[in-house]
Amino acid sequence: MRGGFSRTMDLAAFMRLLAAGWTLIRADALIPRELDEVLPPGVRTLAGFLRLFSGRQARLGRPGERLARSLEPLGPVAIKLGQVLSTRADIFGTVFATDLSRLKDALPPFPTTLARAEVERELGKPVDEIFPVFGEPVAAASLAQAHRATMADGREVAVKILRPGIERRVARDSATLLMAGGLIAALIPPARRLEPVAFAETVVRSLQLELDMRFEAAGAAELAEIMNRDGWMRAPQVIWDGVAKRVLTLEWVDGLPLSDPATLEATGLDRKAVADNLIRAFLAQALDHGVFHADLHEGNLFVVPPSGIVAVDFGIVGRLSPETRRYLAEILYGFLTRDYARVARAHFDAGYVPAHHDPDAFAQALRAVGEPVFGRAASELSMSRLLSLLFEITALFDMRLRPELVLLQKTMVTVEGVARRLWPDHDLWAAADPVVRRWIARELSPVARAKDFAEEALRALRAIARMAETGGPPAVAPEPDRTASGLTWLAAGAAIAGAAFLLAWWAG
């Protein structure tokens, strides 16, 4: 019985995958005709064949508009993809990014009557008893929508409520995404090193966590404490009496939504300073504390002139272990000092590159990435071109997906895109200078080395003590297979391209 049910689910997921592909083909959004001039002959022929099945919507609007219309009905996973693409005006163009930006927080809301019923059911009290004033929706996204309300004690708050039935929709989308990852791995051998199944599983897990507002409340409270230490960004206070599995209540944010194009023209707004603060806030969270807001697109950001930033929507929180942060410090410092052998050793020590490869050859490949950026401003470098070179190089050394760096890379790409939309000539790594300098000083200083040595010695002493108690050596867990997990070419961009851009500022 279970096998029959599983086959039914697989068939349903496959049919939804076909339907999604058909939707994109009908809108000429899968391989848009505008790309014909840059496509290889074989792909151009395939695109021409698929275009025979396009519909009336394929003639309406620009590529970004057609893609936005296609992604919107496909569910939360597709919308998340559109959000990431909309931040990369430097790669895809301003027009394309602007056309996709409507996916951030401009989706149709569900009725307020349903929202009130959900609040009563989750919080166990009549809405009017908790919120004497409960307004209409002020924002509606793929998973939830927000209402402005006033509590009985007079506090202005934002009440976030999950969409009715969204759990079932996410479950269906997740099954389809996992199937797509499996098909890509099976049918496209060059894509296997990108671990499409592992990537899909990471996205599914993050979406599952986003469906519990209690987790988001905890993430908001934790990140608020971290943000307050530096002051480059802040988070609204959590109102714990208004938190349940499907409801989240936060203090009201009196800021200007960054998703509104008019905000960029607001009186007194220092756009360059806002871009600088955004970069510094993200890096301080990730590198100094190992915890970061992993969904920093414009729809989740408000600004307070001249340069204040308030973040909302804490459904996705990224984390980095101390070991991972140390490896990243070694990689970055090696690039800054042009010590490519050191960078290569860090990659091998971390398991990013399989052990059977030659470290000297990998160091030579890294030199091909690092040397061209010396003496050049970051604004003169093309991220897409650099990542293309990295893709070619990492393919030669079997670098694969490393799950714990996926969110870091994704957020890094998003933040860079937002910063350059704010200030087109923004120098990402010059803005990051104060955070990166203190990070390197802390991670690679003699004091840090002494601390690492002390921790290793303490672990050794504990192991000896256990041996004395048990009369034999402790059981040793098998060494994890690090070959099966490394960096994707984009995650390599987080560790390598990032360092290269900082290098351009530091050396120039």
N, C-alpha and C positions, 0 to 999 in steps of 0.2 A: 504493500500500500504506500509506504513511504517513497519507494523508488518511482512509482507512478506519479505521485504528487510532485516529486523533484523534476521529473521529465516535463510535467505540465508547466511548472515554473520556468524551466529553461526555455521551453517553447514560447511562453509569454514574453520573456525577456528578449528573445531573438526577434520576435515580431515587433516589439517596441523599438529595438535597434534599427530594424528595417524601416519602420515608420519615421524615425528621426532622420535617417539618411535620405528618405524620400522627401521629407519636408525641406531639407537643405537643397536637394537637387531641384525641386520645383521652384524654389526661390533663386536659383543660381547663386547659392551662398556656400556651396561645398568647395567648388573651384571656380571662383567668379571669373567672368569673361574679361574683366579688367586686368587679370594677371596673365593673359595669353602671351604677351610679348616676352615675359621672363620665364616661361615654363619650358622644360625640356620637351622635345618633339613627342615622345611617347605619352607624357602626361597631358600635353596639349590635345593629342588625339582622343585620349580618354575623356577629357573635359568636354570636347566637342560632341562626343557621343552622348554623354550624360545630359548635355544641354538640349538634346532633342526631346527630353521629357520635361523640360521646364514649363511652368505655367505663366499666367498673366502677371503674377507677382514678381517674376524675374525681370520684368521691364520697368518696375516701379522703384525708383530711388537708387541711391548709391550702394556700394557693397556693404558698408557698415549698417545702413538702414535695413537692407534685406536680411543681413545676419541677425540684427536685433529682433526683427519681427519673427524670424524663424526660431530663435532661441527662447523667446519669452514663453511660449506654450509648452516647451519641452521639459520644464521643471527646474528645481533648484540647482542640480548639477550643471545643466547647460547655462543657466544664468550666472553661476559662479565663473564659468569659463569666459563669458562675455565681459564680466567685471574686470578680470585680469587683462584681457585684450584692450579694454578701453583706457587703461592707464599708460599704454605704450605708444603715445603720439610720436615719440622719437623714432620708432621702428616702423609703425604702420601709417603714420601721418595724422595730422590734427583732425582732418575731416572724418576719417574712419573712427578715431577715438571718440570724437564728439557724438557721432551717430550711435555709438554703442553705449554712451554714458547714461541713457535713459533706463538702462537695466539696473542701475544702482539702487534707486529708491522710489521709482515712479510707476510701480505696478498697481493694478486696480485693487482697492481695498475691499475687504469683506464687510458686511453690514455691522453697524455699531450695536444693534440688538444682539447679534451673535457674540460680539466681544464682551458685552455686559454679562451675558449668560455664562460665558467662560470664566470671567473673573469671579462671579458668585460661586460657581461650582468649585473652582480651585481654592479660593480663599475662605470659603465656608461662611460668608456673611453677605448680606445685601450690598449691592454696589454703592447705594446712597449712604450707607452707614460708614463705608471705608472712604469713598470719594464723593463728597457732596456735589462736586462739579466733575462731570466726566464727559469730555468733548468728543468731537468727531475725529477720525483718523488724521494724523498730521504727516505720516509717512507709511508706505507699504512696500515691503521687500518680499523676497521669494519665500521666506519661511515664516515671517511674522509681520505685524504692523504695530504702530505706536499711537497712543492717544495722549493728549494733554489732559491732566486732571488736577484737582485740588483735594488734598487730604483734610480730614476733620480738624487738624491742628493748624490749617492754613498753608501748609507747604505746597509749593507747585512741583508737580512730578510728571514724569513720562511713564506710562504704563505700556509695556510691550507684551503682546499676546500672540501665541502661535496660531497659525492659520488652522481652521477646522480641517481635520482629515489629513494634515500634512505628513504625519508619520507614515501613513499608507503610501502616500506619493513618494516619499523619500525611499521607502523600502523598495518600491518598484524601480525607481531611478537607479538605486544602488545595484540591484540585480542586473540591470541593463548595462551599467558602467563596468561591472565586473566581467560580464560576458564580452563587452567590447575589448577590454584589456586582454582577455584570453585569446580572442580572435586575432588581435594584432600580434601577440606573441607567437601564435601558431602560423600565421600566414605571411608575416613580414620578418624574416630572420634578422635583418640588420637592427630592427627595433627591440630585439630581445634584451640587449644590454641595458636598455632604458627601463627594464623591469616594469612593463605596463600593468601587470597584475598587482604587483606590490604598490605601485602608485595609486591604482584604483582602490585598493584596500585602505590606503592612507586617507583618501578623500572620503570614503564611506564612513570610516571611523570618526573623522572630524564632523561629518554631518550628523551622525548619531549623537555626539556630544552636544551639538547645537540644538537638539530637540529637547533638552532638559534645561529650563531656565535657572535651576538651582546651580548648575555648573557654571553658567554664564555669570551669575551673581558672584560666585566665589572668585572667578577670574577677574571680574571688574574690581572687586575689593583688593585682591592681591596686586593687580597692576596699578591701582590708585596709590598704594603705599610706595611702590617702586618709582612711579612718576614723580611723586612729591619730593624725592631725594634730589632730583636734578632741576625740575621746574620747566623743562622744555615742552612738556605736554601734561595735561591733567585728565582725570576721569571723574564722571559724576558719582556722587555718594550713593551707595546701595541702601534702599529702604527695606530692611529685612522683613518687616511686618507685611509687606506686599509682594513677597516672593513665594512662588510655588512651582511645581514642575512645568506648567504651561504659562505662567505669568511672572513678569519681572517688573519691579518698580524702582526707578532711579530718580534722583533729583533732576529738576528741569534745567536744561542747558540754555542760557541766554547767549547764543552765538549765531554766527551766520553760516548757513550750510555751504560747504565747499563744493557740493554738487551743483549749486546754482551759479551759472556763468556770471550773473550780476555781482556775486560776492567778490570776484576778482577786481571789480572797479569800485569797491566800497571806499568811502572816504577814510583816510588815515591808515589803510592797510599796507603794511610793509611786506610785499609779496616775497622778496628775497629772504627776509628774516624768517618768515613763516616756513619757507622751503628749508632753510638751514635748521630751524628748530625741529622740523619733522624728521630730517635725517638723523640728527643728534639723539632725539628721543628714541627712535627705533634702535639705533646701534647701542645706546646705553642700556636699554632693556635687554637686548639679546646678548651682548658681550659682557657687560658688567654683572648682570644678574641672572642670565640664563633663562629668562622668562620674557616673552614679548607678545604684543598684540599682533596677530597674524592675519588680519584682514583690514589693513589700513588704506582702503580706497576712499575716494572723495565722499561717497555716500555715508561713510562712518566718521567723517571729520567735520568739526565746526571750528571757525576761527573767531577770535575776539581781538579786534584791532588794538594796538598795531601789529602784534605778532603772536598772540596767544593761540593755543590749539587745545581743543577738547575732543577726545576720542569717545565713541560709543560703540555698541555692538561687540561684546566680548565673547561671542560664541566660539571663536577659534583662538586658542592660546598656544603658542609654540614654546618649546623648552629645549635647552641645550645642556648636556652634561658638562661638568668641569673638564673632563678629558677632551671632549670635542672642542671646547673653547680653547684649550691649550694647543691642540693641533692647529686650529685656525690661526692662533697667534704665531706659531712657528712658521706657517706658510706665509702669512702676511709679512713678518719680519724678514724672512728670507728673500722675498721679492723686493722689499725696500732696500736691502743691502746688496741686492743682485747676487745673492748666494744661492744659485739654483740647485746645487747639490743638497743644501739644507732643505729647500722646499721639497725636493724629491724624497729625501729621507723621511720627512714628516708624512708624506703621502703613503709611503710604504709602511711606516710605523703604525699609522692609523688604519691600515687595511684598505685604503682607497684604491690602491693599485695592486693587482695580484702579485704574489711573491716571485712568480717565475719570470717576471720581466726584469730587464736590466736597469738598475737605478741610474747609471750613467747616461743611458740612452734617453730615459725619461727626463733627466735634468737638461739634456740637450734640447728636447722638445719644448720644455718650459722656457728655455732661453729664447726660443723662436717667438714665444708669446710676449715675454717681458721686455726684451731689448728694444723693439720698435717704439715703445711708449716713452722711453727716456727723452727728456728735453722737449716733450710736447704737452700742451695743455689738455686737460681732460675733455674740454669742449670740442677739441679737434678730433677726438677718437670716436669711432662708430661702434656702439655696443653690439649691434647686430653682426657687424663684420668680425669683431673680436670673438663673439660667441661662435660664429661659423668656423673660425680657425680652431677654436678650442674643441669643437665637435670633431673635426678631422683628427686632431691630435689624440684626444681621449679615446677615439675609436681604435687607435693603434695599440692602446694599452689596456683594453678591456675594462675601462672604468664603468661601473654600473650604478644603479640607483642606491643611494644611502638614505633610508627613510627619515632619519632624524634631521636631515638637512633639507628635505623637500620644502617644508614650511618656511625655513630661513630664506632659501633661494626665492621662493614665490613671493614672500613679503618684500625682499630686497628689490626685486624687479618692480613690484607695485609701487613701493615708496619712491624709487627713482623716477618712475613715470609721473607720479603725482607732483614731485618736486619740480620737474621740468615743465609740467603744465603750468605751475605757478610762476616759474621763472625760466624761460626757454634756454638761457645761457647759464643755467645753474651749474656750478662746479661741485658735484656730489661729494668728492673726497676732500676737497678743501674745507667744505662745511663740516665734515666728519673729523677734522684734525684734532680738536680737543679730546674727543672721546677715544679715538684710536691711539693717541699718544699715551694717555693714562692707562689704556688697556694693555699696550705692549709693555709699558714700564712695570705694570703689576704682574703680568703673566711671565715675563722673561727676565725679571730683575733677580739679583743674587738672593734677595729675601724670599722671592717666590720659589727659587731653586732649593733653598734651605728648607722651606716648608714642605715641598714635595719629598725631599730626602727624609725629613722627619716622619712624614706620613707613611712612606715605604718602610722605614725602620719599625714603626709601631705595628704595621701589619705583619712584619716578619716576627716580631716578638710575640704577637698573639698566636701566630701559627705554631711557634715553638712551644708556647704554653699549652696549646691544645694537644700537641704531640706528647708532651710530658704527662698529660692527664689520661690520654687514651692508650699510651704505650706504642703508638705507631703513627705513621704519617697520615694527615687528614685526606679524606676523599677529594679527588681533584676532578672537577667538572671538565668534560671535553672542551677543547678550545673551539670557540665559535667559528663557523666558516665565513671568514671575512671576505673571501673571494666573491661570494654571492651578493655582497652589498658594497657598493662604492658610490661615487658621485655620478649623477647624470651629467650630460654636457652642460646643462643649465646650472646644476648645483655646483659644477666646477666653476661656472661663472661667479657664483657667490664667493668662492674661496680664492679663485685665481684672477678672474676679470676684475673683481673688486679691488684686489691688491694692485692690479695693473693700473687702474684708474687713479688710485691714491698715489702710486708711483709717479704718474704723470705730473701731479701737482708737486710732490715732494722734490722730485729731481729737476723740475722745470723752474 
